[in-house]
Amino acid sequence: MPKKARSRFISKHQEALQLGAAVLFLILVGVYASLTGASTIGLASSAVWLLIVAASVGAYMAMNIGANDVANNMGPAVGSGAMTMGWAIVVAAVFEALGAIVAGGEVVGTIKGGIIDPAGINDPALFAWVMFSALLAGALWLNLATAVGAPVSTTHSIIGAVMGAGIAAGGWGLVNWDTIGAIVISWIISPLMGGAMAAAFLYLIKRSVTYRSDKTDAASRVVPVLIALMVWAYTTYMLLKGVSQLVKVGFFTALVIGAVVAAVVWWFIRKPIGRMAMRQDNSKDGVNRLFTWPLICSAALLSFAHGANDVANAIGPLAAIYEAVKTGAIATKAGTPLWIMVLGALGLAIGLALYGARLIRTVGKEITELDNMRAYSIAMAATLTVIVASQLGMPVSTTHITIGAVFGVGFLRELLKVNYAKMEAVVFAGHQGADRAEVEAYLQRFEAAEVQEKKRMLDEMKRRTKQRQATETAEGALLAKKEQRAMKKAIKKEIVKRSAVMRIVAAWIVTVPATAVLAAILFYIVRAVLS
């Protein structure tokens, strides 16, 4: 069998096995829900069937969340080479499940973000249909987004779906439009915040470490501080978001605890990291190796926090349905049984294991090239942006923030590359008539020089160039400008893939309206079938 044909054969069988495992999980969930509904709470047969289907759809939603959202946490670590794809899937699956079960909370709000007013729906059966339609619409949209390689916000998916089903059930007045407006604004603000912060962190690392002539010496002093900053950010984040259902900690208290933990960690790691740095090559690769374990730990912690928070997008509506069919009443807060929490945790882990690799690859490798320092900048930007936005009451999406941070890193690299190309052009212009060996030797000294020395060398080249300007023809100057524009365009295409950017941004824009329309259609179908 030819190699390509064998590859297609293996791929098709792998896809069949993945689909079979997913379907088997959904069937098992349905069987368990039927036993729970029939024996534990003694539901009527019609209510049992609703619970069976709702549980299966909730599990389907959880699988899609695991497949799509986990790329935010693992993509940068995998793209930078800090973790292999296999280990990333294992670590993420374990910590996503732990976060959902341990810190998911005993109470899950069934109406995400106050999107609709449950008081506008008086019939518990109608309310259950709204939640069921929202679950199915959100899951289908996430499935489609994962298939086309677009990381979207799972929170926005379920928000749009609840809004659409709510409008279909009770009209436009049922929707809290202030909340929807805030979400729309967050589409713009959150990726810009994440991108700006990631670019700032990366530029800080470049100026303080990689732009130095003695990179190992600079890294021995700076990297322990950067790791301590990461510890401070992640400790604060975990106290505010990761374990908020277990321990209630105020914002300033969390900041202080995070600072204390960071100071202790800095004290213990500064000498070992310093010694490790001095053993590395005096190069960017040597500095990158110092960030490997901090990236792995940060990815695991982010997965734990994600499991604790975003599992509600799958099991929140399911908990509402369960409460409605069990008690015959509509609850704005639903006590979540352990079996529903476990269902959500398993769904996250299984969806990630079966289908998460594609989105991890998209975030980590297909937008822009990442290394450990860039991945560190992305992780820090995402964490700090979520903390700041949460305190400001902004309904931001971690997906938008993380992808925005990846864009920010890529566009900063693009800007720096273009600027460096311009500096090289100045060097070449100042060496007109010199032989190749002289120019290359000067470029090597220029690349290794400190920032201030680079400026001095550029000033020297500009003075040389001015002496030749009088003899340059207009045609030659025009040709030089055309070459610079072509070079700038080529560099941009190489560093940030515009096709990936446009695909992802388009998916963000249509998520809420698409899930709203789909949920409304599904609601009308469900009501027609079940009423």
Secondary structure, DSSP 8 states (H G I E B T S, - for coil): --HHHHHHHHHHHHHHHHHHHHHHHHHHHHHHHHHIIIIIS---HHHHHHHHHHHHHHHHHHHHHHHHHTHHHHHHHHHHTSS-HHHHHHHHHHHHHHHHHHHS-SEEESSGGG-B-GGG---HHHHHHHHHHHHHHHHHHHHHHHHTT----HHHHHHHHHHHHHHHHH-GGGB-HHHHHHHHHHHHHHHHHHHHHHHHHHHHHIIIIITSSSHHHHHHHHHHHHHHHHHHHHHHHIIIIISTTT----HHHHHHHHHHHHHHHHHHHHHHHHHHHHHS-SSHHHHHHTTHHHHHHHHHHHHHHHHHHHTHHHHHHHHHHHHHHHHSS--SEEE--HHHHHHHHHHHHHHHHHHHHHHHHIIIIISS---HHHHHHHHHHHHHHHHHHHHHT----HHHHHHHHHHHHHHHHHHHHHHHHHHHHHHHHHTTT--HHHHHHHHHHHHHS-HHHHHHHHHHHHHHHHHHHTT--HHHHHHHHHHHHHHHHHHHHHHS-HHHHHHHHHHHHHHHHHHHHHHHHHHHHHHHHH-
